[in-house]
Amino acid sequence: MLRIVFLFFSLASVLMAETPVIPTMNFELSAPSSPQQLVSSLNVLVVLTLLVLAPSMVLVMTTFTRFVIVFGFLRQALGTQQVPPTQLLVMLAMILTFFVMEPVGTKAYESGIKPYIAEEIGYEEAFERTALPFKNFMIRNTREKDLALFFRIRKMENPQTVADVPLSVIIPAFVISELKTAFEIGFLLFLPFLVIDMVVASILMSMGMMMLPPVMISLPFKILIFILIDGWNLLIGNLIASIK
């Protein structure tokens, strides 16, 4: 996946530097009449492939998973059904992901893609330099136990450096670690709201109002408490602080 991202940035920079060539597109199955036409058609194919794979790359190589799962837990704990709407939570998770990953992406571009475009280094070296910042980020946020699991499944020797860890191993280990971290944070979010629900339910039962749904009474209190403690500021601040 990272190779495709690297190829996309390289291709975009080259196309911007040169006079753009608009490829001819038709629905006929025929051989290209010139090498230039073949290259142009392949460029279009690469861009279309990137559009399909982009969501998957965001999910598995960034902190998007942590953000979106925690926000989902928060909405369930508040009991506000579809408020905030799913689209808004996803967009907020994407914005925060971009905020967190921007330094990593900038470092990858400066160390790998930019020298490759300037023809200072070769493709293999450029790919290794581009992948290294992402590897460092993912390894910092991956539990050693999860990383060891996939090395054991592959029957590979323990790596000596970050560069020795292949992307095919670090990516699934990183995803598992992000899922565990997100569920831990979600559990901690649920506890105070669960206590409020239990207190309200106990009070209603002691008053003999068993037919009244406790959720209807506890919901305003949960929203009020969340507002008073400035919940969004506190939650997002601690989420970003939990990222190494």
C-alpha positions as CSV (number, residue, x, y, z in Angstrom):
1,M,0.0,0.0,0.0
2,L,2.7,2.4,0.9
3,R,4.4,1.7,-2.4
4,I,1.3,2.9,-4.2
5,V,1.2,6.1,-2.1
6,F,4.8,6.7,-3.0
7,L,4.2,6.1,-6.6
8,F,1.2,8.4,-6.6
9,F,3.2,11.3,-5.1
10,S,6.0,10.7,-7.5
11,L,3.7,10.5,-10.5
12,A,1.8,13.6,-9.5
13,S,5.0,15.7,-9.2
14,V,6.3,14.5,-12.5
15,L,3.0,15.3,-14.3
16,M,2.9,18.8,-12.7
17,A,6.5,19.5,-13.9
18,E,5.8,18.5,-17.4
19,T,3.2,19.5,-20.0
20,P,0.1,17.4,-19.2
21,V,-0.9,14.9,-21.8
22,I,-4.5,14.0,-21.8
23,P,-4.9,10.3,-22.7
24,T,-7.4,9.1,-25.2
25,M,-10.1,7.0,-23.7
26,N,-12.4,4.7,-25.6
27,F,-14.3,1.5,-25.0
28,E,-12.5,-0.5,-27.7
29,L,-10.2,-3.4,-26.8
30,S,-7.2,-2.5,-29.0
31,A,-3.5,-2.4,-28.5
32,P,-1.9,1.1,-27.8
33,S,-0.6,2.7,-30.9
34,S,2.5,4.2,-29.1
35,P,4.4,3.8,-25.9
36,Q,3.2,7.3,-24.7
37,Q,-0.4,6.2,-25.0
38,L,0.3,3.1,-23.0
39,V,2.0,5.1,-20.2
40,S,-0.9,7.6,-20.1
41,S,-3.4,4.8,-19.8
42,L,-1.4,3.2,-17.0
43,N,-1.3,6.6,-15.2
44,V,-5.1,6.8,-15.3
45,L,-5.3,3.2,-14.0
46,V,-2.9,4.0,-11.1
47,V,-4.9,7.1,-10.1
48,L,-8.2,5.1,-10.1
49,T,-6.6,2.3,-8.1
50,L,-5.5,4.9,-5.5
51,L,-9.0,6.3,-5.2
52,V,-10.2,2.8,-4.3
53,L,-7.4,1.9,-1.9
54,A,-7.1,5.4,-0.1
55,P,-9.8,4.6,2.5
56,S,-8.1,1.3,3.4
57,M,-4.7,3.0,3.7
58,V,-6.2,5.6,6.1
59,L,-7.7,2.9,8.2
60,V,-4.7,0.6,8.7
61,M,-1.8,3.0,8.8
62,T,-3.0,6.0,10.8
63,T,-4.8,6.7,14.1
64,F,-8.2,7.0,12.3
65,T,-9.3,3.6,13.8
66,R,-8.7,4.8,17.4
67,F,-10.6,8.1,16.9
68,V,-13.6,6.7,15.2
69,I,-14.1,3.8,17.6
70,V,-13.8,6.0,20.7
71,F,-16.3,8.5,19.2
72,G,-18.7,5.6,18.6
73,F,-18.3,4.4,22.2
74,L,-18.9,8.0,23.4
75,R,-22.2,8.3,21.5
76,Q,-23.4,4.9,22.8
77,A,-22.4,5.9,26.4
78,L,-24.3,9.2,26.1
79,G,-27.3,7.4,24.6
80,T,-28.0,10.2,22.1
81,Q,-28.8,7.7,19.3
82,Q,-27.7,9.5,16.1
83,V,-26.4,12.7,17.7
84,P,-23.7,13.7,16.6
85,P,-24.4,12.1,13.2
86,T,-22.1,9.4,12.0
87,Q,-20.9,11.6,9.1
88,L,-19.8,14.3,11.5
89,L,-17.9,11.8,13.7
90,V,-16.1,10.3,10.7
91,M,-15.1,13.7,9.5
92,L,-13.9,14.7,12.9
93,A,-11.9,11.5,13.1
94,M,-10.3,12.2,9.7
95,I,-9.4,15.8,10.6
96,L,-7.8,14.7,13.8
97,T,-6.0,11.9,11.9
98,F,-4.6,14.5,9.5
99,F,-3.5,16.7,12.4
100,V,-1.7,13.8,14.0
101,M,-0.2,12.3,10.9
102,E,0.9,15.6,9.2
103,P,4.4,15.7,10.7
104,V,4.9,12.0,9.8
105,G,3.8,12.6,6.2
106,T,5.9,15.7,5.9
107,K,9.0,13.9,7.1
108,A,8.4,11.0,4.7
109,Y,8.0,13.4,1.8
110,E,11.1,15.4,2.7
111,S,13.3,12.4,3.3
112,G,12.1,10.1,0.5
113,I,9.8,11.5,-2.2
114,K,11.4,14.9,-2.6
115,P,15.0,13.5,-3.2
116,Y,13.6,10.9,-5.6
117,I,11.8,13.5,-7.7
118,A,15.0,15.5,-7.8
119,E,16.7,12.3,-9.1
120,E,19.2,12.3,-6.2
121,I,18.4,8.8,-5.0
122,G,17.0,5.6,-6.6
123,Y,13.5,4.1,-6.2
124,E,14.4,1.4,-3.6
125,E,16.2,3.9,-1.4
126,A,13.4,6.4,-1.8
127,F,10.8,3.8,-0.8
128,E,12.8,2.8,2.3
129,R,13.2,6.5,3.4
130,T,9.5,7.2,2.8
131,A,8.3,4.1,4.7
132,L,10.7,4.7,7.7
133,P,8.7,7.5,9.4
134,F,5.5,5.5,9.1
135,K,7.2,2.5,10.5
136,N,8.6,4.5,13.4
137,F,5.1,5.9,14.1
138,M,3.4,2.5,14.0
139,I,6.0,0.8,16.1
140,R,5.7,3.4,18.8
141,N,2.0,2.8,19.0
142,T,2.2,-1.0,18.7
143,R,2.4,-3.3,21.6
144,E,5.4,-5.6,21.6
145,K,3.1,-8.6,22.2
146,D,1.1,-7.9,19.0
147,L,4.3,-7.4,17.0
148,A,5.7,-10.6,18.3
149,L,2.5,-12.5,17.4
150,F,2.9,-11.8,13.7
151,F,6.7,-12.5,13.7
152,R,5.9,-15.8,15.4
153,I,3.2,-16.6,12.8
154,R,5.6,-15.8,10.0
155,K,8.4,-17.8,11.8
156,M,10.7,-14.8,11.3
157,E,13.7,-13.9,13.5
158,N,13.4,-10.9,15.8
159,P,14.3,-7.6,14.1
160,Q,17.4,-5.7,15.1
161,T,16.2,-2.3,13.8
162,V,13.0,-0.6,12.7
163,A,14.1,-1.0,9.0
164,D,14.1,-4.8,9.5
165,V,10.4,-4.9,10.3
166,P,8.4,-5.5,7.1
167,L,5.2,-3.5,6.5
168,S,3.3,-6.8,6.1
169,V,4.0,-7.5,9.8
170,I,3.8,-4.0,11.4
171,I,0.5,-3.0,9.8
172,P,-1.7,-5.8,11.2
173,A,0.1,-5.6,14.5
174,F,-0.5,-1.8,14.6
175,V,-4.2,-2.3,13.8
176,I,-4.7,-4.8,16.6
177,S,-3.0,-2.5,19.1
178,E,-5.2,0.4,18.0
179,L,-8.3,-1.7,18.4
180,K,-7.2,-2.7,22.0
181,T,-6.4,0.9,22.9
182,A,-9.7,2.2,21.5
183,F,-11.7,-0.4,23.4
184,E,-9.8,0.5,26.6
185,I,-10.6,4.2,26.2
186,G,-14.2,3.3,25.3
187,F,-14.6,1.2,28.5
188,L,-13.3,4.1,30.6
189,L,-15.8,6.4,28.9
190,F,-18.7,4.1,29.6
191,L,-18.1,3.8,33.4
192,P,-19.2,7.3,34.6
193,F,-22.3,7.3,32.3
194,L,-23.1,3.8,33.4
195,V,-23.0,5.0,37.1
196,I,-25.4,7.8,36.2
197,D,-27.8,5.3,34.6
198,M,-27.7,3.1,37.6
199,V,-28.3,5.9,40.1
200,V,-31.3,7.2,38.1
201,A,-32.7,3.7,37.7
202,S,-32.4,3.1,41.5
203,I,-34.1,6.4,42.3
204,L,-37.0,5.7,40.0
205,M,-37.4,2.2,41.4
206,S,-37.4,3.5,45.0
207,M,-40.1,6.0,44.0
208,G,-42.2,3.3,42.4
209,M,-41.9,4.7,38.9
210,M,-40.8,1.5,37.3
211,M,-42.7,2.1,34.1
212,L,-40.7,5.2,33.3
213,P,-37.6,4.5,31.2
214,P,-34.5,5.5,33.1
215,V,-32.8,6.6,29.9
216,M,-35.3,9.4,29.4
217,I,-34.3,10.9,32.8
218,S,-30.6,10.1,32.8
219,L,-30.0,11.5,29.3
220,P,-30.3,15.2,30.2
221,F,-28.1,14.7,33.2
222,K,-25.4,12.9,31.1
223,I,-25.4,15.7,28.5
224,L,-25.3,18.3,31.2
225,I,-22.3,16.7,33.0
226,F,-20.5,16.2,29.7
227,I,-21.0,19.9,28.9
228,L,-19.9,21.1,32.4
229,I,-16.6,19.2,32.2
230,D,-16.0,20.4,28.7
231,G,-16.1,16.8,27.5
232,W,-15.0,17.2,23.9
233,N,-12.0,19.3,24.8
234,L,-11.0,16.8,27.5
235,L,-11.6,13.7,25.3
236,I,-9.7,14.9,22.2
237,G,-6.9,16.3,24.3
238,N,-6.4,13.0,26.0
239,L,-6.8,11.0,22.8
240,I,-4.0,13.0,21.1
241,A,-1.9,12.8,24.2
242,S,-2.2,9.0,24.2
243,I,-0.5,8.8,20.8
244,K,3.2,8.4,21.0
